[in-house]
Amino acid sequence: MKRMRATTAALLGVLLVCGACSHDSTTSPSSTSTSTTTGAAPTVSESFTGTLPVGGFKFYTFNISVNGTVNVTLNSVTGSFVPATVQVGLGIGTPSGIDCSTTVTATAGVNSIAPQATGTFGPGLFCVRVYDVGNLFSPASFNITIAHP
C-alpha cells in the first residue's frame, strides 16, 4: 500500500512537471504565429470597375505570393438615382464557387481616401466582393482599387 502511494505521488509529480512544460510550449508558438501574420506592404495595385445590380454583388480575384497587407479602396460609385453618399459593402476573402466568401467586411462610401477594407493574409488566391447592402435603387457603376503584396 505504501508503495502504491509513493508511485501515485511520483506520477502526480511527473504530470505537474509535464503540465508546466506544456504551458511554456503553448505560449511560444502563439508569439511566433503573431510574427508570421505580419508581412509585406502592398506593392501591387489593381483597379476594377463594374456595374453593381440592385441587391447584387460583383467580385474580383487576385493572387498573393507572400504574407502581407491587402487594402481595398472604393474610389467611386455613380449612376442614375445613386446618391453621392451611397454606402455599399466591401469584403476580402477567398473564392467559393461563383461567389467570394469574405472574412474581412466593411460598409463603405467614397468620402474616404483611406482604404475602407484591410487585412493581413498569407500566400494564395483571394477575392474582393462589392455588394449592395440595401441602399441601391438602380444599378451603380463602381471603381475599386486592390493593393496587395
Secondary structure, 3 states (H helix, E strand, C coil): CHHHHHHHHHHHHHHHHHHHHHHHHHHHHHHHHHHHHCCECCCEEEEEEEEECCCCEEEEEEEECCCEEEEEEEEEEECCCCCCCCCEEEEEEEEECCEEEEEEEEEECCCCCCCCEEEEECCEEEEEEEECCCCCCCCEEEEEEEEEC
